[in-house]
Amino acid sequence: MKRRFPLVTVALLAFGAALAAGCGGDSAPTPTPKGVPEDVPDLKIGDDSSPSEPAPSEPAPEPAPNEPAPAEPAPAEPAPSAPAPAGGQSSAGEPADAGFGHLKLVIRTDKAVAPANIKTSGPDCGELKIKEEVVVVNPKGNGLANVACWLDEDAPKIHPSYMGDKDKKVFLNNIKCRFEPHVSAMWTEQTLEIGNADAFGHNSKIDSFENESHNPIIPPGQTYEAKFANPETLPVSCNIHAWMKAYVVVQPHPLTGISAVDGALIIKNVPSGKQKFRMWHETGFPGEVKVNGKAAKWKKGRFELTIPDGGTLEVNIEIPADSLK
């Protein structure tokens, strides 16, 4: 005879089997919800490494119909370069005309010279760090700046390219308690204009033996003009600030050059053939020098060179540093 179990007993047995399977027993994996990828890592709350959902990118706006594309901006125009000073200080790269030639000098010292500091004073200039400018030697190559060289002739043939310089003013500025440039050149046909870029007054005293002397007080932002009819190297100073000095080399023609910071000096369109030149430095006229490596003696800075017709003559000149005193 078969034994029958009450329905309540069967239900209790089934419920106990289900509990046993859910507490440590093997169970089937929970199905992944629809729409969630199965390879999403198990993330912990507060884990900074959890990736955030990227913000949906907005579609780029479509251009309006028949709207022209924006024009590309025009390239910026380069700033105008300052005109070359009188004396042909621009590049001598272009060939000279027939009957003329270019002269390029590179003037160096035989050793380096460290610039000294100038002791300034007063409420306007006391905080400025100004270097002595009597002897300015470039530490790279010992180039000597502020050397003047000119054609030693009163009435040479002048190339037409210089005719426009007659109306160009030679500018000498008072700026940061010094004169800029320290040495400049001008033709007797030109006008010297002295400015003042400082916020206080300067006087610019010009002592002359061959021309009229000047000693104007120039207020801030103002200028003063002067002309000189006779050739002369003019010293310029400021009585208010005693260390301020400059020189203006006046010649009866435009064929004068001033050496730059690298010692290079260029005089363009010199009449070709054998010519006489003269060289000057604030410390005096060079005497014992080396020309292209060979020793030479000049009398009061005078020497001769042959200018090639239509070409450029390049000459290296070495001046002993100890002679610049």
Legacy VTK file of the C-alpha trace (Angstrom):
# vtk DataFile Version 3.0
C-alpha trace
ASCII
DATASET POLYDATA
POINTS 325 float
0.000 0.000 0.000
1.512 3.324 -1.004
2.045 5.913 1.666
0.568 9.372 0.916
2.126 12.628 2.212
0.014 15.557 3.047
0.235 18.529 0.621
1.610 20.781 3.364
4.556 18.455 3.914
5.420 18.413 0.184
5.393 22.207 0.026
7.700 22.528 3.029
10.211 20.086 1.525
10.311 22.064 -1.761
10.824 25.356 0.035
13.786 23.932 2.020
15.500 22.687 -1.141
15.252 26.164 -2.664
16.870 27.785 0.374
19.771 25.323 0.287
20.498 26.150 -3.337
20.624 29.933 -2.638
23.107 29.884 0.340
26.488 28.817 -0.936
25.285 26.340 -3.453
25.925 26.491 -7.150
23.493 28.816 -8.815
22.950 29.912 -12.348
24.373 33.371 -13.326
21.987 36.277 -13.110
20.929 37.275 -16.591
22.240 40.627 -17.784
19.567 43.300 -18.064
18.619 44.213 -21.591
20.597 47.053 -23.105
23.633 46.752 -20.761
26.826 45.267 -22.267
27.976 42.077 -20.634
31.651 43.201 -20.264
30.975 46.167 -17.932
33.407 45.799 -14.966
32.151 45.385 -11.455
32.539 48.929 -10.047
32.628 49.972 -6.443
30.820 53.049 -5.198
33.246 55.896 -4.580
35.993 54.399 -6.779
37.670 57.405 -8.479
38.798 55.195 -11.319
35.262 54.569 -12.437
34.784 55.807 -15.977
32.235 58.504 -16.465
29.911 58.479 -19.359
31.140 60.829 -22.092
28.891 63.781 -22.743
27.091 63.453 -26.011
28.799 65.538 -28.682
26.742 68.259 -30.230
26.571 68.224 -34.000
28.379 71.043 -35.718
26.001 73.742 -36.924
25.320 73.608 -40.577
26.123 76.738 -42.530
23.210 78.794 -43.626
22.286 78.252 -47.251
23.929 80.576 -49.749
26.067 82.069 -46.971
29.621 82.746 -48.232
32.476 81.164 -46.315
34.294 83.617 -44.018
37.317 85.207 -45.617
40.734 84.239 -44.281
42.387 87.039 -42.304
44.949 89.006 -44.256
48.565 88.410 -43.139
49.928 91.073 -40.828
52.131 93.594 -42.531
55.689 93.690 -41.179
56.672 96.744 -39.180
58.559 99.269 -41.295
62.285 99.101 -40.771
64.114 102.159 -39.562
66.001 104.022 -42.286
69.724 103.469 -42.414
71.796 106.272 -40.929
73.742 108.585 -43.184
76.981 107.061 -44.327
75.735 103.908 -46.020
75.192 101.642 -42.997
72.837 99.325 -44.892
73.938 96.072 -46.508
76.419 96.233 -49.357
75.081 93.043 -50.901
73.866 94.594 -54.158
76.484 95.373 -56.803
77.677 98.930 -57.229
77.176 100.956 -60.367
79.987 101.535 -62.833
82.448 104.085 -61.503
81.601 103.243 -57.876
82.294 100.483 -55.378
81.381 99.513 -51.836
83.711 99.397 -48.840
83.164 97.022 -45.934
85.435 97.195 -42.914
85.353 94.838 -39.959
87.116 96.477 -37.025
88.209 94.376 -34.059
90.457 94.637 -31.022
93.190 92.131 -30.220
91.508 91.131 -26.949
88.272 91.445 -25.049
87.458 94.556 -23.037
84.857 94.330 -20.286
82.560 97.367 -20.033
82.651 99.326 -16.789
79.580 100.492 -14.909
78.829 104.209 -14.696
77.943 105.635 -11.312
74.726 107.536 -11.840
73.025 109.860 -9.382
69.888 111.876 -8.811
66.247 110.890 -8.429
65.760 110.438 -12.173
68.797 108.369 -13.158
70.108 106.889 -9.905
68.416 103.515 -10.361
69.538 102.982 -13.962
72.376 100.577 -14.742
74.402 102.286 -17.465
77.595 100.923 -18.998
80.608 102.971 -20.015
80.557 103.571 -23.797
84.033 104.916 -24.504
85.284 101.467 -25.580
82.547 99.020 -26.604
83.913 95.599 -27.581
81.634 92.734 -28.537
82.515 89.628 -26.479
81.770 87.522 -29.569
84.636 88.209 -31.945
85.964 91.409 -30.290
84.183 93.676 -32.738
84.763 97.358 -31.893
81.707 99.622 -32.045
81.457 103.399 -32.549
84.417 103.761 -34.910
83.956 106.360 -37.639
85.560 106.138 -41.070
85.085 108.571 -43.919
86.390 109.379 -47.370
89.113 111.951 -46.736
88.160 114.321 -49.538
86.244 117.585 -49.478
84.321 117.346 -52.753
84.115 113.771 -54.052
81.764 112.580 -56.747
78.509 111.687 -54.994
76.362 108.827 -56.210
72.745 109.784 -57.050
71.427 107.381 -54.390
72.565 109.822 -51.705
70.686 112.830 -53.027
67.547 111.906 -51.109
69.463 111.962 -47.820
69.703 115.741 -47.891
66.184 116.051 -46.491
66.601 113.266 -43.915
67.274 114.447 -40.387
69.920 112.765 -38.253
68.258 111.964 -34.928
70.056 112.019 -31.570
67.924 111.042 -28.597
68.134 111.576 -24.843
66.778 108.301 -23.479
67.245 106.564 -20.115
69.918 109.060 -19.100
72.177 108.450 -22.089
72.492 109.607 -25.699
71.448 107.248 -28.466
73.350 106.684 -30.677
76.672 107.244 -28.962
78.343 108.154 -32.282
76.480 109.304 -35.391
77.431 110.717 -38.775
75.859 113.523 -40.764
76.349 115.336 -44.023
76.647 119.125 -43.950
73.506 119.185 -46.109
71.509 117.508 -43.333
69.885 118.698 -40.099
70.601 117.327 -36.642
67.468 116.759 -34.564
67.907 116.168 -30.817
65.007 114.610 -28.927
64.167 113.797 -25.326
62.308 110.554 -24.602
62.765 110.836 -20.824
60.161 112.186 -18.429
62.454 114.986 -17.288
64.544 117.683 -18.936
68.019 117.342 -20.455
70.373 119.898 -21.871
72.396 118.879 -24.939
75.565 120.938 -25.086
77.390 120.915 -28.427
80.849 122.463 -28.325
82.204 123.586 -31.677
85.293 125.297 -33.078
84.236 125.338 -36.749
80.485 125.856 -36.319
78.039 127.508 -33.983
77.864 125.974 -30.495
74.520 124.977 -28.974
73.265 124.292 -25.465
69.482 123.869 -25.460
67.425 122.563 -22.547
65.018 120.057 -24.085
61.788 119.378 -22.154
60.256 115.882 -22.188
58.858 114.958 -25.578
60.353 118.006 -27.314
63.064 118.304 -29.976
65.723 120.786 -31.020
67.263 121.217 -34.466
70.689 122.450 -35.541
72.704 122.649 -38.755
76.479 122.590 -39.230
78.046 123.958 -42.395
81.643 122.886 -41.750
83.153 119.416 -41.230
83.948 118.692 -37.600
83.629 115.959 -34.980
81.291 117.489 -32.410
81.177 116.404 -28.749
77.733 116.415 -27.146
77.224 116.413 -23.365
74.616 117.018 -20.691
75.539 119.302 -17.793
72.656 117.983 -15.719
73.924 114.389 -16.016
77.697 114.596 -16.366
78.245 111.022 -17.609
76.099 111.568 -20.724
78.299 111.968 -23.810
77.942 111.509 -27.560
79.666 112.529 -30.791
78.422 113.703 -34.176
80.850 113.317 -37.080
80.062 116.042 -39.637
81.518 115.713 -43.141
81.039 117.662 -46.417
79.752 114.489 -48.117
77.650 111.442 -47.138
80.512 108.930 -47.425
80.951 108.231 -43.706
80.314 104.997 -41.823
80.024 104.119 -38.130
80.906 100.620 -36.939
78.080 98.577 -35.428
78.182 96.323 -32.375
79.915 93.581 -34.380
82.577 95.989 -35.664
81.199 96.052 -39.207
81.214 99.346 -41.095
79.890 99.830 -44.619
80.220 102.792 -46.949
78.276 102.308 -50.145
78.933 103.820 -53.553
82.421 105.214 -53.042
84.103 106.464 -56.234
86.206 103.603 -57.592
89.996 103.666 -57.745
92.606 104.606 -55.167
91.037 106.646 -52.381
92.169 108.189 -49.108
90.272 107.447 -45.910
90.452 108.522 -42.306
89.445 106.599 -39.196
88.477 108.038 -35.816
87.618 106.660 -32.410
86.558 108.507 -29.276
89.999 107.804 -27.808
91.789 109.285 -30.853
93.007 108.397 -34.338
94.333 104.817 -34.708
98.059 104.569 -35.450
99.515 101.066 -35.178
97.032 98.577 -36.608
96.842 95.334 -38.540
95.246 95.351 -41.990
94.198 91.874 -43.114
96.671 90.434 -40.623
99.657 92.596 -41.656
101.071 95.306 -39.400
100.600 98.875 -40.611
101.244 102.380 -39.286
98.793 105.153 -39.975
99.430 108.840 -39.466
96.509 110.344 -37.562
94.181 107.621 -38.796
94.838 108.176 -42.508
95.204 105.284 -44.983
94.610 104.432 -48.644
92.519 101.716 -50.283
91.659 100.865 -53.881
87.891 100.597 -54.386
86.934 98.081 -57.116
84.784 99.349 -59.980
81.323 97.839 -59.518
82.443 95.565 -56.668
82.935 95.439 -52.902
86.221 95.681 -51.030
86.272 93.895 -47.672
89.047 94.699 -45.205
89.723 93.412 -41.668
91.330 95.887 -39.292
92.671 95.073 -35.844
93.345 97.800 -33.298
95.292 97.055 -30.077
92.895 97.331 -27.137
95.599 98.930 -24.996
95.801 101.852 -27.440
92.165 102.775 -26.819
92.789 104.977 -23.791
LINES 1 326
325 0 1 2 3 4 5 6 7 8 9 10 11 12 13 14 15 16 17 18 19 20 21 22 23 24 25 26 27 28 29 30 31 32 33 34 35 36 37 38 39 40 41 42 43 44 45 46 47 48 49 50 51 52 53 54 55 56 57 58 59 60 61 62 63 64 65 66 67 68 69 70 71 72 73 74 75 76 77 78 79 80 81 82 83 84 85 86 87 88 89 90 91 92 93 94 95 96 97 98 99 100 101 102 103 104 105 106 107 108 109 110 111 112 113 114 115 116 117 118 119 120 121 122 123 124 125 126 127 128 129 130 131 132 133 134 135 136 137 138 139 140 141 142 143 144 145 146 147 148 149 150 151 152 153 154 155 156 157 158 159 160 161 162 163 164 165 166 167 168 169 170 171 172 173 174 175 176 177 178 179 180 181 182 183 184 185 186 187 188 189 190 191 192 193 194 195 196 197 198 199 200 201 202 203 204 205 206 207 208 209 210 211 212 213 214 215 216 217 218 219 220 221 222 223 224 225 226 227 228 229 230 231 232 233 234 235 236 237 238 239 240 241 242 243 244 245 246 247 248 249 250 251 252 253 254 255 256 257 258 259 260 261 262 263 264 265 266 267 268 269 270 271 272 273 274 275 276 277 278 279 280 281 282 283 284 285 286 287 288 289 290 291 292 293 294 295 296 297 298 299 300 301 302 303 304 305 306 307 308 309 310 311 312 313 314 315 316 317 318 319 320 321 322 323 324
